[in-house]
Amino acid sequence: MSLPFRSLPVLTGKSAERFLREVERVNRLPRRVRPVDYYDYIDRLLEKSKKFVREHEGLGFRLD
């Protein structure tokens, strides 16, 4: 079985210039570094939310 080749869009003219200006602008923004325990923090928040939903299912909250 073969998969069809999808061509990539090509930007030209004003669209290309606008795209490049936006890339340059974004690259000049300061980079933010996530704390070491960033994903652990998110996991704790998710677990806390799930616990709340389990405790309040009678009020119409559901885990889907």
N, CA, C and O atoms as a printed pandas DataFrame, in Angstrom:
     atom_number atom_name residue_name chain_id  residue_number  x_coord  y_coord  z_coord
0              1         N          MET        A               1    0.850   -1.171    0.000
1              2        CA          MET        A               1    0.000    0.000    0.000
2              3         C          MET        A               1    0.898    1.238    0.000
3              4         O          MET        A               1    1.878    1.306    0.742
4              5         N          SER        A               2    0.565    2.181   -0.811
5              6        CA          SER        A               2    1.356    3.410   -0.851
6              7         C          SER        A               2    0.526    4.572   -0.332
7              8         O          SER        A               2   -0.701    4.588   -0.439
8              9         N          LEU        A               3    1.213    5.521    0.219
9             10        CA          LEU        A               3    0.554    6.719    0.734
10            11         C          LEU        A               3    0.782    7.867   -0.233
11            12         O          LEU        A               3    1.877    8.030   -0.772
12            13         N          PRO        A               4   -0.248    8.656   -0.449
13            14        CA          PRO        A               4   -0.056    9.793   -1.362
14            15         C          PRO        A               4    0.899   10.817   -0.765
15            16         O          PRO        A               4    0.902   11.043    0.444
16            17         N          PHE        A               5    1.697   11.425   -1.611
17            18        CA          PHE        A               5    2.631   12.454   -1.178
18            19         C          PHE        A               5    1.879   13.771   -1.089
19            20         O          PHE        A               5    1.236   14.193   -2.051
20            21         N          ARG        A               6    1.959   14.407    0.044
21            22        CA          ARG        A               6    1.296   15.696    0.222
22            23         C          ARG        A               6    2.335   16.795    0.060
23            24         O          ARG        A               6    3.366   16.798    0.733
24            25         N          SER        A               7    2.055   17.704   -0.819
25            26        CA          SER        A               7    3.009   18.789   -1.020
26            27         C          SER        A               7    2.895   19.798    0.113
27            28         O          SER        A               7    1.819   19.999    0.677
28            29         N          LEU        A               8    3.997   20.419    0.431
29            30        CA          LEU        A               8    4.025   21.426    1.482
30            31         C          LEU        A               8    3.657   22.777    0.897
31            32         O          LEU        A               8    4.026   23.081   -0.237
32            33         N          PRO        A               9    2.937   23.590    1.653
33            34        CA          PRO        A               9    2.610   24.920    1.136
34            35         C          PRO        A               9    3.877   25.769    1.011
35            36         O          PRO        A               9    4.801   25.653    1.816
36            37         N          VAL        A              10    3.900   26.604    0.010
37            38        CA          VAL        A              10    5.045   27.484   -0.228
38            39         C          VAL        A              10    4.566   28.919   -0.102
39            40         O          VAL        A              10    3.618   29.327   -0.773
40            41         N          LEU        A              11    5.219   29.674    0.753
41            42        CA          LEU        A              11    4.866   31.077    0.917
42            43         C          LEU        A              11    5.710   31.921   -0.022
43            44         O          LEU        A              11    6.913   31.705   -0.169
44            45         N          THR        A              12    5.062   32.881   -0.649
45            46        CA          THR        A              12    5.779   33.788   -1.544
46            47         C          THR        A              12    5.294   35.208   -1.309
47            48         O          THR        A              12    4.240   35.427   -0.712
48            49         N          GLY        A              13    6.058   36.148   -1.774
49            50        CA          GLY        A              13    5.647   37.549   -1.729
50            51         C          GLY        A              13    5.419   38.073   -0.328
51            52         O          GLY        A              13    6.195   37.806    0.590
52            53         N          LYS        A              14    4.331   38.831   -0.180
53            54        CA          LYS        A              14    4.027   39.481    1.095
54            55         C          LYS        A              14    3.778   38.472    2.215
55            56         O          LYS        A              14    4.137   38.722    3.366
56            57         N          SER        A              15    3.164   37.334    1.885
57            58        CA          SER        A              15    2.923   36.305    2.904
58            59         C          SER        A              15    4.237   35.793    3.478
59            60         O          SER        A              15    4.366   35.622    4.690
60            61         N          ALA        A              16    5.207   35.549    2.610
61            62        CA          ALA        A              16    6.515   35.063    3.059
62            63         C          ALA        A              16    7.218   36.111    3.911
63            64         O          ALA        A              16    7.810   35.787    4.940
64            65         N          GLU        A              17    7.151   37.361    3.482
65            66        CA          GLU        A              17    7.784   38.439    4.253
66            67         C          GLU        A              17    7.147   38.567    5.631
67            68         O          GLU        A              17    7.845   38.706    6.634
68            69         N          ARG        A              18    5.824   38.521    5.674
69            70        CA          ARG        A              18    5.106   38.628    6.943
70            71         C          ARG        A              18    5.467   37.459    7.864
71            72         O          ARG        A              18    5.672   37.643    9.063
72            73         N          PHE        A              19    5.542   36.258    7.289
73            74        CA          PHE        A              19    5.902   35.075    8.064
74            75         C          PHE        A              19    7.303   35.220    8.651
75            76         O          PHE        A              19    7.507   34.947    9.835
76            77         N          LEU        A              20    8.266   35.643    7.842
77            78        CA          LEU        A              20    9.641   35.793    8.321
78            79         C          LEU        A              20    9.752   36.865    9.396
79            80         O          LEU        A              20   10.497   36.699   10.362
80            81         N          ARG        A              21    9.013   37.973    9.236
81            82        CA          ARG        A              21    9.025   39.017   10.274
82            83         C          ARG        A              21    8.480   38.468   11.589
83            84         O          ARG        A              21    9.011   38.770   12.658
84            85         N          GLU        A              22    7.426   37.667   11.514
85            86        CA          GLU        A              22    6.841   37.096   12.729
86            87         C          GLU        A              22    7.805   36.106   13.380
87            88         O          GLU        A              22    7.928   36.085   14.605
88            89         N          VAL        A              23    8.484   35.296   12.588
89            90        CA          VAL        A              23    9.479   34.353   13.124
90            91         C          VAL        A              23   10.581   35.119   13.839
91            92         O          VAL        A              23   10.987   34.739   14.937
92            93         N          GLU        A              24   11.065   36.186   13.233
93            94        CA          GLU        A              24   12.117   36.989   13.862
94            95         C          GLU        A              24   11.628   37.620   15.162
95            96         O          GLU        A              24   12.369   37.673   16.143
96            97         N          ARG        A              25   10.379   38.102   15.172
97            98        CA          ARG        A              25    9.823   38.716   16.381
98            99         C          ARG        A              25    9.739   37.689   17.511
99           100         O          ARG        A              25   10.126   37.966   18.646
100          101         N          VAL        A              26    9.234   36.515   17.188
101          102        CA          VAL        A              26    9.090   35.469   18.206
102          103         C          VAL        A              26   10.457   35.025   18.713
103          104         O          VAL        A              26   10.618   34.764   19.905
104          105         N          ASN        A              27   11.431   34.938   17.833
105          106        CA          ASN        A              27   12.775   34.522   18.248
106          107         C          ASN        A              27   13.448   35.543   19.158
107          108         O          ASN        A              27   14.366   35.195   19.900
108          109         N          ARG        A              28   13.007   36.791   19.113
109          110        CA          ARG        A              28   13.582   37.820   19.988
110          111         C          ARG        A              28   12.937   37.828   21.378
111          112         O          ARG        A              28   13.460   38.456   22.298
112          113         N          LEU        A              29   11.812   37.137   21.533
113          114        CA          LEU        A              29   11.149   37.101   22.838
114          115         C          LEU        A              29   12.028   36.358   23.841
115          116         O          LEU        A              29   12.769   35.448   23.470
116          117         N          PRO        A              30   11.944   36.748   25.111
117          118        CA          PRO        A              30   12.751   36.035   26.115
118          119         C          PRO        A              30   12.282   34.587   26.261
119          120         O          PRO        A              30   11.088   34.294   26.208
120          121         N          ARG        A              31   13.222   33.721   26.440
121          122        CA          ARG        A              31   12.903   32.299   26.640
122          123         C          ARG        A              31   12.619   32.055   28.116
123          124         O          ARG        A              31   13.311   32.580   28.988
124          125         N          ARG        A              32   11.616   31.273   28.378
125          126        CA          ARG        A              32   11.284   30.938   29.760
126          127         C          ARG        A              32   11.671   29.485   30.021
127          128         O          ARG        A              32   11.425   28.604   29.197
128          129         N          VAL        A              33   12.269   29.259   31.158
129          130        CA          VAL        A              33   12.692   27.913   31.534
130          131         C          VAL        A              33   11.707   27.383   32.564
131          132         O          VAL        A              33   11.396   28.050   33.551
132          133         N          ARG        A              34   11.224   26.174   32.318
133          134        CA          ARG        A              34   10.285   25.565   33.264
134          135         C          ARG        A              34   11.041   25.089   34.500
135          136         O          ARG        A              34   12.180   24.633   34.405
136          137         N          PRO        A              35   10.398   25.200   35.657
137          138        CA          PRO        A              35   11.025   24.656   36.872
138          139         C          PRO        A              35   11.240   23.144   36.733
139          140         O          PRO        A              35   10.557   22.481   35.952
140          141         N          VAL        A              36   12.176   22.623   37.483
141          142        CA          VAL        A              36   12.515   21.199   37.410
142          143         C          VAL        A              36   11.297   20.321   37.683
143          144         O          VAL        A              36   11.113   19.298   37.024
144          145         N          ASP        A              37   10.466   20.709   38.646
145          146        CA          ASP        A              37    9.313   19.883   39.024
146          147         C          ASP        A              37    8.024   20.312   38.324
147          148         O          ASP        A              37    6.935   20.057   38.838
148          149         N          TYR        A              38    8.125   20.949   37.178
149          150        CA          TYR        A              38    6.969   21.479   36.459
150          151         C          TYR        A              38    5.932   20.392   36.172
151          152         O          TYR        A              38    4.750   20.579   36.460
152          153         N          TYR        A              39    6.359   19.263   35.610
153          154        CA          TYR        A              39    5.414   18.212   35.246
154          155         C          TYR        A              39    4.875   17.499   36.478
155          156         O          TYR        A              39    3.734   17.038   36.470
156          157         N          ASP        A              40    5.667   17.400   37.528
157          158        CA          ASP        A              40    5.162   16.834   38.781
158          159         C          ASP        A              40    4.043   17.710   39.328
159          160         O          ASP        A              40    3.042   17.204   39.836
160          161         N          TYR        A              41    4.215   19.013   39.224
161          162        CA          TYR        A              41    3.205   19.964   39.683
162          163         C          TYR        A              41    1.903   19.777   38.897
163          164         O          TYR        A              41    0.819   19.772   39.481
164          165         N          ILE        A              42    2.010   19.626   37.589
165          166        CA          ILE        A              42    0.819   19.414   36.762
166          167         C          ILE        A              42    0.145   18.100   37.129
167          168         O          ILE        A              42   -1.082   18.035   37.215
168          169         N          ASP        A              43    0.939   17.046   37.348
169          170        CA          ASP        A              43    0.368   15.760   37.753
170          171         C          ASP        A              43   -0.393   15.888   39.066
171          172         O          ASP        A              43   -1.474   15.319   39.220
172          173         N          ARG        A              44    0.178   16.641   40.021
173          174        CA          ARG        A              44   -0.512   16.843   41.306
174          175         C          ARG        A              44   -1.820   17.603   41.107
175          176         O          ARG        A              44   -2.828   17.267   41.728
176          177         N          LEU        A              45   -1.815   18.620   40.250
177          178        CA          LEU        A              45   -3.045   19.372   39.978
178          179         C          LEU        A              45   -4.114   18.483   39.349
179          180         O          LEU        A              45   -5.283   18.552   39.729
180          181         N          LEU        A              46   -3.721   17.657   38.399
181          182        CA          LEU        A              46   -4.678   16.758   37.761
182          183         C          LEU        A              46   -5.255   15.769   38.762
183          184         O          LEU        A              46   -6.459   15.513   38.761
184          185         N          GLU        A              47   -4.413   15.217   39.606
185          186        CA          GLU        A              47   -4.891   14.267   40.612
186          187         C          GLU        A              47   -5.849   14.945   41.582
187          188         O          GLU        A              47   -6.862   14.364   41.973
188          189         N          LYS        A              48   -5.527   16.174   41.967
189          190        CA          LYS        A              48   -6.399   16.937   42.858
190          191         C          LYS        A              48   -7.767   17.184   42.206
191          192         O          LYS        A              48   -8.805   17.073   42.859
192          193         N          SER        A              49   -7.751   17.516   40.930
193          194        CA          SER        A              49   -9.000   17.752   40.203
194          195         C          SER        A              49   -9.826   16.482   40.114
195          196         O          SER        A              49  -11.039   16.513   40.316
196          197         N          LYS        A              50   -9.173   15.361   39.810
197          198        CA          LYS        A              50   -9.890   14.089   39.719
198          199         C          LYS        A              50  -10.486   13.702   41.061
199          200         O          LYS        A              50  -11.605   13.195   41.126
200          201         N          LYS        A              51   -9.737   13.941   42.137
201          202        CA          LYS        A              51  -10.237   13.641   43.476
202          203         C          LYS        A              51  -11.479   14.476   43.774
203          204         O          LYS        A              51  -12.453   13.961   44.323
204          205         N          PHE        A              52  -11.455   15.762   43.416
205          206        CA          PHE        A              52  -12.603   16.638   43.637
206          207         C          PHE        A              52  -13.821   16.114   42.885
207          208         O          PHE        A              52  -14.923   16.065   43.431
208          209         N          VAL        A              53  -13.615   15.723   41.629
209          210        CA          VAL        A              53  -14.733   15.227   40.823
210          211         C          VAL        A              53  -15.297   13.950   41.432
211          212         O          VAL        A              53  -16.516   13.791   41.507
212          213         N          ARG        A              54  -14.424   13.032   41.873
213          214        CA          ARG        A              54  -14.901   11.790   42.493
214          215         C          ARG        A              54  -15.720   12.082   43.739
215          216         O          ARG        A              54  -16.730   11.422   43.987
216          217         N          GLU        A              55  -15.295   13.062   44.525
217          218        CA          GLU        A              55  -16.001   13.392   45.766
218          219         C          GLU        A              55  -17.309   14.131   45.518
219          220         O          GLU        A              55  -18.178   14.154   46.389
220          221         N          HIS        A              56  -17.463   14.737   44.341
221          222        CA          HIS        A              56  -18.651   15.547   44.073
222          223         C          HIS        A              56  -19.455   15.048   42.873
223          224         O          HIS        A              56  -20.133   15.832   42.208
224          225         N          GLU        A              57  -19.379   13.747   42.597
225          226        CA          GLU        A              57  -20.127   13.194   41.465
226          227         C          GLU        A              57  -21.626   13.388   41.623
227          228         O          GLU        A              57  -22.345   13.510   40.631
228          229         N          GLY        A              58  -22.101   13.416   42.853
229          230        CA          GLY        A              58  -23.529   13.606   43.105
230          231         C          GLY        A              58  -24.031   14.965   42.663
231          232         O          GLY        A              58  -25.234   15.152   42.486
232          233         N          LEU        A              59  -23.131   15.915   42.484
233          234        CA          LEU        A              59  -23.525   17.261   42.060
234          235         C          LEU        A              59  -23.477   17.418   40.539
235          236         O          LEU        A              59  -23.667   18.516   40.017
236          237         N          GLY        A              60  -23.227   16.326   39.840
237          238        CA          GLY        A              60  -23.216   16.385   38.381
238          239         C          GLY        A              60  -21.838   16.405   37.756
239          240         O          GLY        A              60  -21.723   16.433   36.531
240          241         N          PHE        A              61  -20.785   16.392   38.567
241          242        CA          PHE        A              61  -19.433   16.340   38.011
242          243         C          PHE        A              61  -19.148   14.918   37.543
243          244         O          PHE        A              61  -19.542   13.958   38.205
244          245         N          ARG        A              62  -18.472   14.776   36.416
245          246        CA          ARG        A              62  -18.153   13.450   35.889
246          247         C          ARG        A              62  -16.735   13.423   35.352
247          248         O          ARG        A              62  -16.228   14.423   34.844
248          249         N          LEU        A              63  -16.106   12.268   35.473
249          250        CA          LEU        A              63  -14.810   12.027   34.829
250          251         C          LEU        A              63  -15.089   11.328   33.509
251          252         O          LEU        A              63  -15.663   10.239   33.497
252          253         N          ASP        A              64  -14.700   11.923   32.418
253          254        CA          ASP        A              64  -14.899   11.281   31.104
254          255         C          ASP        A              64  -13.581   10.940   30.491
255          256         O          ASP        A              64  -13.536   10.394   29.388
